[in-house]
Amino acid sequence: MKRFYSIAPFVLLVGCSTLPHAFLEPRVQWTPQQANVWSATTPWLVGCNFIPSTAINQLEMWQAETWDPVTIDRELGWAENLGFTSLRVFLHNLLWQQDQKGLLTRMDQFLALTHKHHLGVMFVLLDSVWDPHPQLGPQGAPRPHLHNSGWVQSPGVAILGDPARHDELKPYVQDVIGHFRNDKRIDCWDLFNEPDNRTPQYIQFEPQNKRELAVTLLQKAFTWAREMNPSQPLTSGVWIGQWGDPTRLTVLEKCQIEQSDIISFHSYAKLDDTRKCVQNLQRYGRPILCTEYMARPIGSRFDPVLGYFKEQHVGAYNWGLVSGKTQTIYHWDSWNKTYTAEPPVWFHDILRQDGTPYDRKEIEYIKSITGRAKGKMQPQRHTGSINGADAQVYYAVRRVLTRLNPLRMSNDPQKQHVENETVKKSTRTAKTSIVSGEVIGTG
């Protein structure tokens, strides 16, 4: 006879953490098996890098004076209609410094809106791309026809360039992750976006030793994050090359791959090159997410790249949803080439500000892959309260991920692959036999 235990007290703990940070027990990196249990109990993560069309950058999105939940709600509805299941969203350390409680409140409001539209979220805490001199307050107007004319780095060069100041970021990282450490609306934490990107458009302000500085900060960020014992996976994505030869990885790439619970990468390349990236990263036996792709003029398009990602169960986040103040419909070359009107082929983004598509056939293709096409069933995230058998599965998985000692793995790559596949199959089988319907999502 099966025994069922009361789990009511635990059901209340799926939202924000109320445990003081000082009492949290740090966790180690997930084993590949633990990471694959997470993958098997999570829907296919497909979506976009999201910023509302009314914001030029992270600061304008999140500051109280320009916080725009009406636009956000409307545009999230369009993402849901495409069949997206997750969004990648950038934060900024200055927002926390300016208004800690306000930022956490607006993050919770944002998560309520994504929850309403059956979308999970990957938050990005640090970012090393574009303007290295961020400033709070009103943000400048977009410079006409210029790609990402107002995006800002987090932290700016003043902190990144001074290792003695790196620890100033610890309270920000730990407070944000600690506050939402058990929030099931969050899919993942991306700790540092393109850490060593010496943005050509601002090269005169970029430190010569940016990679070394970034490695130092990233290593600390992983430590700070794990001290909060989050139930969600941690990652930082490799972004240059194809990573075919492990002996030629940079120190930063080794840190990103060796510290991440799940592997993430960027590729704005055609399918053949993107396929090589995936094949090379599969050697690590962990779930894979492509957290940036899709740049039409250079060959990175939804068709066929998105279909390939689904076939390989690789998470997929294209850059951009609605054309707006970031102006990412323009090519990167808009910084050295003059544009006077909308480009005939959009670089990024999918929809215009009234919700109409840039390319209707592209929309049809996206929906055919996500399951939103007419006559197809869209896999649903688990977004309601959890109880009974649902809760037993949910908390059994969470115990594996956050409480049990790391599972032992064979050192033989072939045996590791077999073990990983066994974990995936067992978890899917348990979900099918124990729970009626979607529990936490489709594996």
N, C-alpha and C positions, 0 to 999 in steps of 0.2 A: 504494500500500500504506500502510495506516495505521500510524503509529508509536506505540508504547506505552512510556512511561517508568516506571522504578521510582519509586514514591511511598511506599515503606515507611517512610522516616524521617518523612514528614509525617503518617502515620496516627497516630503517637504524640502528636500535638499537639492532639488534639481536646478534651482535658480541661482541667485547670487550667494556667494559665501558669506556666512556670518561669523566664521571662526577667526579670531585674531591671528594676524600673520605670524606672530611670534610663536604660536602653538602648532604651526603647520610642519609636517615632516617632509623634507625635500625628497623628491623622487629621482631615480636615475633615468637614463635614456631607455625607452621601450626596446625590448628585443624585437627582432623581425617577426616572431610569432605574435607578440602582443600587438604590433602594428597591423598585422594582417587580420587579427580578430576585429580591430577597429574598422578596417576596410570592409570586412564581410558584413558588418552590422551598420554600415553607413550607406546611404544612397550614392549612386554615381554622382559625384560633385561636378556639376556642369553649370557654368554661369559666366559672369564677366567681372572685370574690375569696375567698381561702381563709384561714381560721384554724381550728384544731381546736376542737371544742366545749368542750374543757377549759381553754381560755385566754380570759381577759377582754380581752387586748390583746397587742400585739407583744412586750412585755417578758416576759410570762408564757409566750408561745409559745416564745421562744428562750433564755431563761435556763436554765442547766444544771440548777438545782434543780427546774424545772417542765417541762423538755423531755420530751415524751410521744410517742415514736416509735410506740408501739403504737396509740394512738388515731389518729395521723396516718396510719399505714399502712392502718388499717381504713377511714377516711373517704376516703382517696385511691382505694381500691378502689371505693367507691360513686360517686365522680366518674367513674372509668373506665367503670363500668357505664352511666352516663348518656350515654356517647359523648363526653365532654369530652376536649379535646386539650391544654388549657393552663390554668394557674392564675396569678392575680395575688396576690402575697404580699408583705406589708409587713415591712421590717426597721426597725432603730432605731439611731441613732448611739451611744446610751449602751451598747448591747450590745457594740459594737466597743471602746468606751472601757473597759468593764469587763473584757472577756475576748476579746481579738482572735483568738487561736488557737482558742479554744473556739467562737466564733461561726462562723468559717470552717469548722471541723470539722463543726458541726451543720448548716450550710448544705449541705455536701457530703453528709452523711447524708440530709438532706431531698431533695436532688437524686437520690440513689440510689433513694429510695422513689418519687419521681415518675417516674423512668426505668422502674422496675419496672412501673408502672401506665400506661406510654405517655403520660405527661403532660409537657409543657414548662412552663417557669416564666417569668413576668415579675416581677422583683423591684422593689419600690418602696423607694427609699433615704430619701427625706425626705417628711414629711407634715405638713400645717398644720391638721389638723382635730381637734376635741374638746379634751381637757384640755391646756393649755399648760404644765403643771408636772409633767413626767414624773420619776419617781424609780425608781431601781434597787431591787432587793430584792423581798420579797413584795408582791404586788399586792392591793388590797382586794377584798372579795367584791362581786359584782354588787348594785346597789341594786334591789330587787324591781320587776319590770315596767317597767324603764327602758331605753330604747334606748341602746346603747353607753355605759353608765354608767362604763366604765373605760378607754376608748380614749385614747391620749395622743399629743400632737404630737411630731414629730421634725424639727428640734430643738425644744426648749422655748423659751418666750419670752425666757428669759435670754440665749440665743445669738442667736435670730432678731432680737430687739429691739436688739441691739448690733452694728452692722456691723463694728466692730473685732474681733469674735469669730468672724465668719463663717469665716475661714480655719482655725479649729480643726476644721472639718468636712472639710477637704481630705484629710487622711490616711485618714479613714474611707471616703470616697467612692472614693478612688484605690486603696486596698488591696483593697476588696471587688471593684470592677470589674476591677482588674488581676489579681487572683487567678483570676477566672473568665472572663477576656476571650475565651478561645477555647473555652469550654465549650458544646458543642452542645445540652446539656440546657436551656440558658437561651434563651428566645425573644426577650427584649427587656429593656431597663433603663428603668423609669419613674423619672425623677430626682426629681420633686417633685409630690406629690399636692395638688391644690387649694391652691396656694401662698398665695393672698390671701384664704382663707376666714376671715372674722372670726366664728368660731363663736358664734351667738347665745347658747347656753347658758353660754358663758364670756366674754361680751362685755366684762365689767368688767376682764378681764385682757388683752384683745387690744389691741395697739398701734394707735393711730389711723392711722398711716402703714404699716400692714402690707403693703399692695400694693407700695409703694416698696421696703420692706425685702426683700420676696419677689423682686422683679425683680433686685435686686442679688445675692441669693444664687443664684437660678436661673441667671443668666448665668455666675456662677462655676462652678456645678455642671456646666454643659455643657462649659465649658473643662476642668475637672478630669477629667471623664469621657473627653473626646476625647484628652487627653494619654495615656491608657491604651490607646488604639488598639483598642477592643473590636471583635470581629467581629459582635457583635449590635447591632441598632439602638437608638437613644436616643429617648426621647420625654418629654413632659410634657403632660398633657391639659387642654384648655380645658374649662370646666365651667359657665359661666353664659351663658344666652341661646342664640341660634341662629347667630350670626356671619355674617349675611347681607350686611352692608355692611362691606367691608374697611377703609373709612376710619373706622369707628366702633369698631374694636377697641381695647381698652386696651393700654397699653404692655406689660403682662404677657402678654396674649394674643398680641400680635405676637411677643414673644420666644419663647413656646411654639411657635407655628406656624412661625416662621422658623428656629428652631434644631433642631426635631425632625427626625429622619431619617424617621419615619413619624408620621402625624397621629393623635392620640388625643383622645377627648372623653368627657364624661359626659352622660347624658340619662335622667332619671326621668320622662319625659313620655310621652303617648300616641303612637301610631304616626305620626299626621300631623305632629306637631311633631318627632318624632325623624327622620322622613324629610327634613324641611327642614334639620335639622342636617347630615345626610349629604350632601345635595345641595349645600349651601353649602361644605362642606369639600372636596368633590371638585374644586373649582376649582384646588386646589394640586397635583393630579396625583400624589399620593402615596398609598400604602396607608393605610387608615383602621381604627382600632380603637375600639370603644366599651368603655371600661374600667370603666364603672359604669352599670348600668341595672337595672330590675325592682323596682318598688314597687307592689304590687298595688292598694292602696286608692286610689291617685291615677292609675290607668290604665296604668301601665307594666307590662305582663305579657309572659310568654314568647310567648303566642299573642295577637297576630301578630308582635310585634317581632322575636323570634329568627328567624322565617322570613324576614322582610325583610332582616335582616342577612346571612343566608346567601345570599339572592338577589343582594345587592350585594357579596358577598365582603368584608363588614366584620367584623372580629374582634369577638367579643362576650363580655364578662365580667359576668355578673350579680353582685349583692352577696349573698354568703353561700351556704353549702352545708348545714351541719348546725346546727340550732338549739342554742344553748349559752349560754355565759357572757356573750357579747356582747349577747344578748337583742335581736337585730335583727329578731325577729318582731314587735316592737312598733313603732309609728309614731314618727316624729320628735316628734309632738305629745305623747308620753308624758312629756316634760319639763314640760309645762304642763297636762296632763290626767291624771287619776287612773285607772289600770288596776288591777284586783284579780285578774284571771285572764287566761289566754291569749286574745288577740283572736280573734274569729271569722274574720277575714281577716288572714292573716299579711302583714306589711310586706315583709320579705326572707326569705331562706333557703328550702330545698327539702325537707329531710329532718328527721325527729326523731332523737334521739340513738341510737335502736335501729335506725336505717336505714330505717324505714317512711316513706313519703311524706306530706307535708302534703296533697297533692292527686294522686291516682293518674292522673287524666286529664291533668294537667299533665305528669307524668312521661312518659306515652305521647306527648304532643306533642313534648317535648324530644327523645325518642329518635327520633321520626319525622323530625326535622330533622337531628339529628347522624348518623343512619344506624344507630343502635342498635336500631331497631324490628325486630321479627321479620321475617326474609326480606330484610333490607337488608344490604349489605356496608358495614362500618365502615372508612373510610379510616384507614390505619395510619401512625403516625410512623415514621421510620427511627430505631431505637433500638439496633441491634446494632453490631458493629464494621464499619468500612467498608473495602472493598478493591476491587481490580480496577476495573471500569467504574464502579461506584458511587462510588469514591473520585475517579475522574477528573472526574465531574460535580460532586461535592461541592467539590473544591478549585478547579475552574474557577470556580464561583460565588463562592467565598471570595476568589479572586484579584481578581475583578471588584469585589467589595465593599470589599476592604481594601488592595489593592496598586496597582491601576491608577490613573492620573490620572483625575480626574472627567471624565465624558463631556460633550461640548458639547451644549447644548440650544438649540433655536430659541426666540426670544422670542415667537413667535406662539402663543397658547394652543391654537388648533386643531391646529397642527403638533405641539405638545407632547403633546396627547392621542393623536395618531396614533403618535408615537414610543413613548409609554408602552405602548400596546396592542401594538405590534410587538415590544417587548422581552418582554412577557408571553407572547405567542404563540410566539415563537422559543424561549424557555426551556422551555415546556411541550412543544413539538415535540421538542426535544433530549432531554428526559427520556423521552418515549414511545419514541423510536427507539433510544436508546442503552442504556437500562436496562430490565430485565425486572422489573416490580413497582414498588413505591414506594421511591424513593431517599431523599428527604428529606421527603416528604409530598406531598400533592396541592395543586395550584395553584388 
